[in-house]
Amino acid sequence: MYIKNVNQNRIIPYRMLLSATSAIKELVERILPENGVPSMRIGLEKLELILQSSVKKAEDGLPVVGYHFSFPAEFLQCFDCVPVCVEGTSYFLAAFLEGGSEKYYDLMHNYGHPFHTCTSQKGTMGMTLDNLFKFDSLITPAAPCDCTIASYPFFKHEKEIPLVLLDMPFLREEKSYEYYANQLKEGLIKLGKVIGQEPDFNKLKKAIELENQVNKLKLEIFELIKTTPSPISNLYNAISAGLSIFISGTPENLSYYKQMLEIIKKRYKTREHHGGEEKIRSIWPYMITFFSIDLMEWLDRELGLSVLFDIFNYNFYDPINTKSDLNAMFYGMSRKSMGLPMVRQSTEFFGPFIEYCINFAKDFSADCFIYTQSIACKQFGSVPQLLREALKEEVGIPMLLIEFDAGDARMTSLKSFKEKISMFTQTLS
């Protein structure tokens, strides 16, 4: 039976993140012109509000529930709880703080966790090992990668935190969607028993309806990116990825995309480019550098290189039906979940991935691809060379491959990134 926990220090990393967010927000407001990098200005404002709410809820003793980034945050709106994204926490702190989450990666290495596993999980694991997080439960699907399955049991076996594991199939068939729909429903009921609450499916329905609206706005923005020059800033991709994982299912998330769509429409009409002049249009089919999102601004300003989108910004889904019954709603939730960023790519064969990359290159008039191969994503290790050859053959454009760790600058530094991309762009002229 869940016992209310009034310990105010259950989510210290969120307090750290709130402090960093507020400080960066103040700097942005003081230093940048009013219209400078609006994606970051508006995004920080929304993130700060959600973090403030989370800290307050934790102080009030509501249960703290850790969730995997591929378990959409809006699904937890059926509970009065404090949702904490395991992967998002590691990478936001890596982006916002000097040294980021490196101390906590090293804690886990010393504990015995392999160095080549995913830092997105390893950071929060280290914070939990250091007693900075006190979770009441965690929930994760058995996807998208081996690192997830190897890492999440740590919370259960080392810290005795109840873990709700949802079995996600690999096959993309009707029976798979129906099976995972049942896993989602049963998983939420099981989580409710752990934290002493009945899931409120009416609240869940409202959160899903908000995200249906968000998805529509994102699709409209995605279409506008096809124009030359691109009407988004590179930083939009980083902020959008973070907010989609952290604050989905909230009015703040919907507000962010409404505001961004209006700004992007104005740029589209005036053919304005955030960096001044768009010289190169790039697609990053995998991840950007979370340990240093300021690379995105440097690419815009110094190289005139647009990052049209990355893996977290080209995945969309059919609106979830909330008007029929719970079975229809959970079926839609299942289809969305199994098509989320990294889940879809990592649980399919490489053929579909290469095919839609080729189509993207054509539809978005890309000059090149930049593929960041994460040390942790071994399931994708053989794909880059196949994609490089396909892009050259089918579209006639090159691809740069950079091996890195998305959250740890000590593997491939920001300086090295800049040098590699600068040299690569010289071959495009």
Backbone torsions as a table, in degrees:
resi	resn	phi	psi	omega
1	MET	NA	135.4	-179.1
2	TYR	-73.8	131.1	176.1
3	ILE	-110.5	126.8	-177.6
4	LYS	-54.9	129.5	-177.5
5	ASN	-109.2	116.0	-177.8
6	VAL	-102.9	12.8	175.5
7	ASN	-63.4	119.5	-175.0
8	GLN	-74.0	-11.8	-175.6
9	ASN	-104.0	35.3	-178.5
10	ARG	-83.0	-20.8	-178.7
11	ILE	-132.6	55.6	-178.9
12	ILE	-56.7	-41.2	178.2
13	PRO	-60.2	-31.7	175.8
14	TYR	-69.4	-34.6	174.8
15	ARG	-64.4	-41.4	176.5
16	MET	-61.0	-44.4	-178.6
17	LEU	-67.2	-38.7	176.6
18	LEU	-62.4	-44.5	179.3
19	SER	-61.8	-44.0	179.6
20	ALA	-66.1	-41.9	179.4
21	THR	-61.4	-45.7	-179.7
22	SER	-63.7	-39.7	-179.7
23	ALA	-67.0	-43.8	179.9
24	ILE	-67.1	-39.9	178.4
25	LYS	-59.7	-43.0	179.1
26	GLU	-64.6	-41.5	178.0
27	LEU	-61.8	-45.0	179.8
28	VAL	-59.4	-44.0	-178.0
29	GLU	-68.6	-33.4	-177.0
30	ARG	-82.4	-37.4	-169.5
31	ILE	-96.2	-43.7	-174.7
32	LEU	-81.3	151.3	173.0
33	PRO	-63.4	162.6	-173.1
34	GLU	-56.7	-34.9	-178.4
35	ASN	-98.9	13.8	-177.6
36	GLY	-83.8	125.4	178.7
37	VAL	45.3	62.1	-178.0
38	PRO	-63.2	-29.1	179.3
39	SER	-59.1	-38.8	179.9
40	MET	-77.4	-43.6	-178.6
41	ARG	-58.9	-51.0	-177.5
42	ILE	-70.4	-39.4	-179.6
43	GLY	-62.6	-42.3	178.8
44	LEU	-63.9	-37.3	178.5
45	GLU	-60.9	-45.2	-179.1
46	LYS	-69.6	-42.5	-179.7
47	LEU	-62.2	-42.0	179.9
48	GLU	-59.0	-42.7	-179.5
49	LEU	-61.7	-43.3	-178.9
50	ILE	-69.3	-40.0	178.6
51	LEU	-64.8	-40.1	177.0
52	GLN	-60.3	-43.2	179.0
53	SER	-64.0	-41.4	-179.0
54	SER	-64.4	-44.4	179.4
55	VAL	-62.3	-42.2	179.5
56	LYS	-64.3	-42.2	179.6
57	LYS	-63.9	-39.0	178.3
58	ALA	-65.3	-38.6	177.5
59	GLU	-64.3	-31.8	179.8
60	ASP	-79.8	-3.9	175.1
61	GLY	92.1	10.4	177.5
62	LEU	-68.5	149.3	-178.1
63	PRO	-63.3	140.4	178.9
64	VAL	-97.1	119.0	-176.5
65	VAL	-116.9	116.2	175.1
66	GLY	-83.0	139.4	-179.6
67	TYR	-135.7	149.8	176.5
68	HIS	-74.5	146.5	-176.6
69	PHE	-60.4	-23.6	179.7
70	SER	-91.3	9.1	168.0
71	PHE	-106.5	98.4	-170.9
72	PRO	-51.4	133.2	-175.0
73	ALA	-59.0	-29.5	-178.2
74	GLU	-65.5	-21.6	179.5
75	PHE	-66.0	-21.7	179.9
76	LEU	-88.7	0.9	178.8
77	GLN	-70.6	-7.7	177.9
78	CYS	-79.4	-1.7	178.1
79	PHE	-122.6	156.1	167.6
80	ASP	-90.3	92.3	-174.6
81	CYS	-147.7	177.9	176.4
82	VAL	-110.1	99.0	179.7
83	PRO	-74.6	131.0	179.8
84	VAL	-126.5	117.1	179.6
85	CYS	-79.8	118.3	-177.9
86	VAL	-59.8	-51.7	-176.1
87	GLU	-73.5	-39.2	-178.6
88	GLY	-63.0	-37.4	-179.7
89	THR	-62.5	-47.6	179.8
90	SER	-56.6	-46.6	-171.3
91	TYR	-82.2	-30.8	174.5
92	PHE	-66.1	-41.3	177.7
93	LEU	-67.3	-35.0	176.3
94	ALA	-62.7	-35.6	-178.2
95	ALA	-79.2	-33.2	-169.0
96	PHE	-99.1	-20.1	-174.4
97	LEU	-116.8	144.8	174.9
98	GLU	-63.5	125.7	-176.8
99	GLY	83.3	-12.9	173.9
100	GLY	48.8	-127.1	-177.5
101	SER	-102.1	14.6	-171.9
102	GLU	-59.0	-38.9	179.5
103	LYS	-56.8	-37.5	-175.5
104	TYR	-82.0	-29.1	170.6
105	TYR	-60.6	-46.1	-176.9
106	ASP	-66.0	-35.0	175.8
107	LEU	-58.6	-42.9	-179.5
108	MET	-72.0	-33.5	175.3
109	HIS	-62.8	-43.7	178.9
110	ASN	-66.4	-31.3	176.9
111	TYR	-66.9	-28.8	179.3
112	GLY	122.0	2.3	179.0
113	HIS	-75.9	137.3	-174.5
114	PRO	-60.3	143.5	-178.2
115	PHE	-66.8	-24.1	-173.2
116	HIS	-92.7	11.0	174.5
117	THR	-84.8	176.4	-169.8
118	CYS	-76.9	125.2	179.5
119	THR	-68.3	-19.9	179.2
120	SER	-61.4	-36.9	178.1
121	GLN	-90.7	-35.7	-174.4
122	LYS	-62.6	-33.1	179.0
123	GLY	-63.5	-49.6	-179.4
124	THR	-69.4	-32.5	174.4
125	MET	-60.7	-44.9	178.4
126	GLY	-63.6	-39.1	178.2
127	MET	-64.6	-36.8	178.7
128	THR	-71.7	-39.5	176.2
129	LEU	-60.2	-34.2	179.6
130	ASP	-86.0	8.2	176.9
131	ASN	64.1	28.0	175.7
132	LEU	-85.6	-27.2	173.1
133	PHE	-110.9	138.9	173.3
134	LYS	-128.4	86.7	-177.8
135	PHE	-76.5	145.6	171.3
136	ASP	-89.7	-26.3	175.9
137	SER	-168.0	164.5	172.9
138	LEU	-133.5	153.2	177.6
139	ILE	-136.9	134.2	-178.8
140	THR	-153.1	146.4	168.9
141	PRO	-79.9	161.8	176.1
142	ALA	-82.8	56.6	-176.6
143	ALA	-165.2	162.9	7.2
144	PRO	-98.3	3.7	-169.5
145	CYS	-150.8	169.0	178.8
146	ASP	-63.7	-31.9	-179.3
147	CYS	-59.8	-37.9	177.9
148	THR	-61.3	-49.2	-177.6
149	ILE	-67.2	-30.7	180.0
150	ALA	-79.5	-22.6	-171.4
151	SER	-100.0	-42.9	-173.2
152	TYR	-63.0	-33.2	177.3
153	PRO	-60.5	-19.3	176.3
154	PHE	-53.8	-44.5	-176.1
155	PHE	-61.3	-38.2	-177.9
156	LYS	-75.2	-45.1	-171.8
157	HIS	-83.7	-33.2	-179.1
158	GLU	-88.4	-38.6	-175.3
159	LYS	-112.0	-0.2	177.9
160	GLU	57.3	38.9	177.5
161	ILE	-91.9	127.7	178.8
162	PRO	-57.1	132.5	-178.0
163	LEU	-119.6	122.6	175.1
164	VAL	-99.1	113.7	-176.4
165	LEU	-108.8	122.7	-179.1
166	LEU	-100.0	128.0	-177.5
167	ASP	-83.1	108.6	-179.6
168	MET	-102.1	123.6	179.8
169	PRO	-70.1	160.0	175.4
170	PHE	-89.4	-34.8	-177.8
171	LEU	-68.0	142.4	176.5
172	ARG	-103.1	77.6	-179.0
173	GLU	-134.1	165.2	-178.5
174	GLU	-56.0	-43.2	-177.6
175	LYS	-64.4	-29.3	178.5
176	SER	-69.6	-44.6	179.9
177	TYR	-63.6	-39.7	179.1
178	GLU	-66.9	-40.4	179.6
179	TYR	-63.2	-47.1	-177.4
180	TYR	-71.3	-28.3	174.1
181	ALA	-59.0	-41.5	177.7
182	ASN	-67.9	-37.3	177.6
183	GLN	-61.5	-41.7	179.0
184	LEU	-63.0	-47.7	-178.3
185	LYS	-63.6	-48.7	-179.7
186	GLU	-64.8	-35.2	179.8
187	GLY	-65.2	-41.6	178.6
188	LEU	-67.4	-37.6	177.1
189	ILE	-64.8	-43.1	178.7
190	LYS	-63.5	-42.8	177.8
191	LEU	-61.3	-40.7	178.1
192	GLY	-58.1	-40.1	178.8
193	LYS	-65.7	-37.3	-179.6
194	VAL	-64.1	-43.1	-174.9
195	ILE	-97.3	4.1	174.4
196	GLY	74.6	34.7	179.1
197	GLN	-136.6	148.0	170.3
198	GLU	-86.6	131.7	177.2
199	PRO	-63.9	132.0	178.8
200	ASP	-96.2	99.6	-174.5
201	PHE	-74.2	-17.1	173.8
202	ASN	-70.7	-39.5	175.3
203	LYS	-65.9	-38.9	177.4
204	LEU	-61.5	-43.6	179.4
205	LYS	-58.4	-44.0	-179.5
206	LYS	-64.9	-38.8	179.1
207	ALA	-66.4	-40.0	179.0
208	ILE	-66.1	-38.6	178.5
209	GLU	-64.2	-36.1	174.1
210	LEU	-60.9	-45.2	-178.4
211	GLU	-70.6	-27.6	172.4
212	ASN	-60.5	-40.6	177.5
213	GLN	-67.3	-40.8	178.7
214	VAL	-61.1	-44.3	-179.0
215	ASN	-59.4	-39.1	178.4
216	LYS	-63.6	-41.8	178.7
217	LEU	-65.9	-41.7	178.7
218	LYS	-61.4	-41.3	179.1
219	LEU	-62.6	-39.1	179.0
220	GLU	-65.7	-41.6	176.7
221	ILE	-62.7	-42.7	-178.8
222	PHE	-59.4	-38.5	177.9
223	GLU	-66.5	-39.2	-178.6
224	LEU	-66.3	-25.5	-179.7
225	ILE	-66.1	-19.0	179.3
226	LYS	-65.0	-21.1	-176.3
227	THR	-76.1	158.6	176.9
228	THR	-116.2	124.5	-1.8
229	PRO	-76.2	162.5	177.7
230	SER	-63.0	132.8	-178.0
231	PRO	-85.5	3.7	177.0
232	ILE	-105.0	158.7	170.5
233	SER	-88.7	155.5	177.7
234	ASN	-60.0	-34.8	-179.2
235	LEU	-65.0	-22.2	176.8
236	TYR	-54.8	-40.6	-178.5
237	ASN	-61.1	-44.6	-178.5
238	ALA	-65.7	-46.7	-178.0
239	ILE	-67.0	-43.0	179.5
240	SER	-60.4	-43.4	178.8
241	ALA	-60.0	-46.1	-178.5
242	GLY	-63.8	-45.2	-178.1
243	LEU	-68.8	-37.2	179.2
244	SER	-60.4	-32.9	-178.6
245	ILE	-85.1	-36.4	-172.0
246	PHE	-89.0	-42.3	-166.6
247	ILE	-124.1	19.8	-180.0
248	SER	-63.7	148.1	-179.0
249	GLY	85.0	9.7	-179.4
250	THR	-117.2	155.0	175.4
251	PRO	-59.6	-29.9	-180.0
252	GLU	-63.3	-38.0	179.2
253	ASN	-66.1	-44.9	178.4
254	LEU	-62.1	-42.9	179.0
255	SER	-59.7	-41.5	179.9
256	TYR	-57.7	-49.4	-175.9
257	TYR	-72.3	-30.2	174.4
258	LYS	-63.8	-45.9	-180.0
259	GLN	-65.8	-41.8	-179.2
260	MET	-66.7	-38.1	179.8
261	LEU	-62.0	-40.0	178.7
262	GLU	-63.8	-42.1	178.9
263	ILE	-65.4	-44.0	-178.0
264	ILE	-66.7	-36.2	176.7
265	LYS	-62.2	-41.8	179.0
266	LYS	-63.4	-42.5	177.6
267	ARG	-64.0	-38.7	179.4
268	TYR	-60.9	-43.8	-177.8
269	LYS	-68.3	-33.5	-177.8
270	THR	-96.5	1.2	-177.7
271	ARG	54.2	45.4	-178.0
272	GLU	-94.6	137.1	175.2
273	HIS	-110.5	136.0	-175.1
274	HIS	-57.0	-39.8	-175.9
275	GLY	-86.6	0.1	-179.1
276	GLY	107.6	-54.2	178.6
277	GLU	-146.1	129.2	176.3
278	GLU	-89.5	114.5	-179.7
279	LYS	-102.5	-31.6	-176.2
280	ILE	-138.1	135.2	177.6
281	ARG	-108.9	115.6	-177.1
282	SER	-117.6	151.5	171.9
283	ILE	-118.9	133.1	177.4
284	TRP	-109.7	97.2	-172.7
285	PRO	-71.4	-9.8	177.1
286	TYR	-119.8	-131.0	-169.9
287	MET	-99.6	155.6	169.5
288	ILE	-89.7	179.4	-178.8
289	THR	-84.3	102.8	179.4
290	PHE	-75.0	-23.7	178.6
291	PHE	-72.5	-12.2	179.3
292	SER	-157.0	83.3	-178.5
293	ILE	-72.5	-11.9	177.7
294	ASP	-68.9	-13.1	172.6
295	LEU	-57.0	-35.4	-177.7
296	MET	-61.6	-42.1	180.0
297	GLU	-69.2	-38.0	177.8
298	TRP	-61.9	-41.4	178.6
299	LEU	-62.7	-41.8	178.0
300	ASP	-63.0	-50.8	-170.8
301	ARG	-79.4	-42.8	-171.8
302	GLU	-90.6	-35.9	-176.1
303	LEU	-108.6	-11.6	-174.7
304	GLY	63.6	30.6	-177.8
305	LEU	-100.9	116.2	178.5
306	SER	-87.1	131.6	167.9
307	VAL	-95.0	101.3	-174.3
308	LEU	-65.0	-41.6	174.7
309	PHE	-171.0	161.9	175.6
310	ASP	-124.2	-173.3	-171.7
311	ILE	-60.2	-28.0	-177.5
312	PHE	-86.3	2.2	-175.2
313	ASN	-128.6	19.3	174.4
314	TYR	-134.2	26.6	177.9
315	ASN	-114.5	122.7	-177.8
316	PHE	-130.2	169.8	-175.6
317	TYR	-147.1	160.4	175.0
318	ASP	-70.0	144.2	178.6
319	PRO	-53.6	139.3	180.0
320	ILE	-81.1	130.9	-178.5
321	ASN	-75.5	111.5	178.3
322	THR	-107.7	3.7	-172.7
323	LYS	-94.8	-21.4	-176.0
324	SER	-85.5	-97.7	-179.8
325	ASP	-138.4	180.0	-177.7
326	LEU	-63.6	-35.2	-179.7
327	ASN	-61.6	-43.0	179.0
328	ALA	-65.7	-39.6	-179.4
329	MET	-65.9	-45.0	-179.4
330	PHE	-69.0	-30.9	174.9
331	TYR	-64.0	-43.3	176.7
332	GLY	-64.7	-38.7	176.8
333	MET	-62.6	-38.1	179.0
334	SER	-63.9	-47.3	-179.1
335	ARG	-63.3	-40.0	177.0
336	LYS	-62.4	-47.7	-176.3
337	SER	-61.7	-40.3	-176.9
338	MET	-78.7	-5.4	176.5
339	GLY	-112.7	12.2	-176.7
340	LEU	-71.4	161.5	178.3
341	PRO	-53.5	134.0	-179.9
342	MET	76.7	-33.3	176.4
343	VAL	-66.2	-53.2	-178.9
344	ARG	-60.9	-47.1	-175.8
345	GLN	-67.1	-36.9	-173.3
346	SER	-86.1	-13.1	-179.2
347	THR	-114.0	11.8	172.3
348	GLU	-111.3	165.4	168.4
349	PHE	-72.4	165.6	-171.8
350	PHE	-71.6	-18.7	-176.0
351	GLY	-55.5	-53.8	179.3
352	PRO	-59.9	-38.6	179.7
353	PHE	-60.5	-47.4	-179.8
354	ILE	-64.5	-38.4	-179.0
355	GLU	-63.6	-47.2	-178.6
356	TYR	-74.0	-24.0	173.3
357	CYS	-64.9	-41.7	178.3
358	ILE	-63.8	-43.7	178.8
359	ASN	-64.6	-40.0	176.5
360	PHE	-61.0	-44.2	-179.1
361	ALA	-57.0	-40.8	179.8
362	LYS	-73.4	-48.9	-174.2
363	ASP	-66.6	-30.7	-174.7
364	PHE	-107.0	12.3	176.9
365	SER	49.9	49.3	-178.3
366	ALA	-74.8	140.9	175.1
367	ASP	-89.8	-22.6	-177.7
368	CYS	-167.1	166.9	170.8
369	PHE	-116.4	145.4	171.7
370	ILE	-123.4	113.1	-173.5
371	TYR	-105.0	116.1	178.1
372	THR	-98.2	108.8	-178.2
373	GLN	-92.1	107.8	-179.1
374	SER	-74.6	140.6	178.4
375	ILE	-58.4	-29.5	-175.4
376	ALA	-81.3	-26.0	-171.5
377	CYS	-88.2	68.4	-175.2
378	LYS	-67.8	-25.5	-179.8
379	GLN	-66.2	-13.2	-178.5
380	PHE	-111.1	4.6	-171.0
381	GLY	-62.8	-27.8	-177.3
382	SER	-90.9	-6.2	-172.8
383	VAL	-77.7	-39.5	-172.5
384	PRO	-53.1	-45.0	-178.3
385	GLN	-66.0	-36.9	177.2
386	LEU	-65.3	-41.5	179.2
387	LEU	-66.8	-41.9	179.2
388	ARG	-57.4	-46.0	-179.1
389	GLU	-66.0	-40.3	-179.3
390	ALA	-65.8	-42.5	179.3
391	LEU	-63.6	-39.5	179.6
392	LYS	-66.2	-42.9	-177.1
393	GLU	-72.4	-46.3	-171.3
394	GLU	-86.0	-34.0	-173.6
395	VAL	-120.1	-20.9	179.8
396	GLY	77.4	27.8	178.3
397	ILE	-119.7	152.4	-177.9
398	PRO	-88.5	167.0	176.4
399	MET	-134.6	132.2	174.3
400	LEU	-95.7	131.5	176.6
401	LEU	-108.3	125.4	176.9
402	ILE	-125.0	120.3	175.4
403	GLU	-86.2	135.9	-174.3
404	PHE	-161.4	178.8	168.5
405	ASP	-117.9	121.8	-172.2
406	ALA	-59.3	-26.4	-176.1
407	GLY	-116.6	-0.1	-174.9
408	ASP	-129.7	107.9	-175.6
409	ALA	-70.0	-10.0	-175.7
410	ARG	-74.7	-15.3	177.4
411	MET	-82.6	-56.3	176.2
412	THR	-132.2	109.8	-170.7
413	SER	-73.7	167.1	175.4
414	LEU	-60.6	-41.0	178.3
415	LYS	-59.4	-43.4	179.4
416	SER	-65.5	-40.0	177.0
417	PHE	-58.3	-48.6	-177.8
418	LYS	-62.1	-41.4	-179.9
419	GLU	-65.0	-45.6	-178.6
420	LYS	-62.5	-44.6	-177.9
421	ILE	-71.6	-38.5	177.7
422	SER	-59.8	-46.9	178.4
423	MET	-63.0	-39.8	180.0
424	PHE	-63.4	-43.6	-177.8
425	THR	-64.4	-26.4	178.2
426	GLN	-67.1	-22.0	179.0
427	THR	-83.5	-9.2	-176.2
428	LEU	-88.8	-15.4	-175.6
429	SER	-77.1	NA	NA
